[in-house]
């Protein structure tokens, strides 16, 4: 486990890292380069959402490190067997899905006209 978290804290250190690869390396989490290359932004956005939802109360820095590592592992795992399109992390995907739903006309909504 990296020792620099003792000086600035795990979450502060994560905020200073500049790439997904740096975050994976810092948290000592192996990854497939192909998965990260395809879904980098989606993984990082999901990681951020999971971090916001995580409860770090009462944890020491080692506990925070392990919890952050688990959260990144979960975010990464979301995209190992799925795709950004299926996961819909960004608003543009959910907006597009709503547009498609609004344009859909089910067969039960059609009526026969007697003209």
Residue, then its C-alpha position, 0 to 999 in steps of 0.5 A: x500500500x502506498x505510504x504517501x496517504x499518511x501525509x495528505x490522505x487517500x482522497x486528497x491524493x486521488x484528487x491530485x492524480x491526472x489519469x485513470x491509469x494513475x488511479x488504478x496504479x495508486x490503488x494497486x488495482x490491476x486492469x485491462x488496458x483495452x477496457x480502460x481505453x474504451x470506457x475510461x470516462x465512464x469508469x471514472x464517472x461511475x467511480x466518482x459517483x460511487x465515491x460520493x455515495x460511500x461512507x468513509x466515516x470512522x475509517x482510518x486512512x488505510x480503511x479509506x484506501x481499501x474502500x476506495x480500492x473496492x469502489x474503483x474495482x466495482x466501477x471498473x467491473x461495471x464495464x468489463x462485461x457491459x458497455x457504456x451504452x448499456x450502463x448509461x453513465x452520462x446524461x446524453x445516453x439517458x436523454x437519447x433513450x427518453x427521445x426514443x421512448x417518446x417516438x415509439x408507438x405501440x401496436x395497441x395504440x394504433x386504431x383502424x380508421x373507417x374511411 
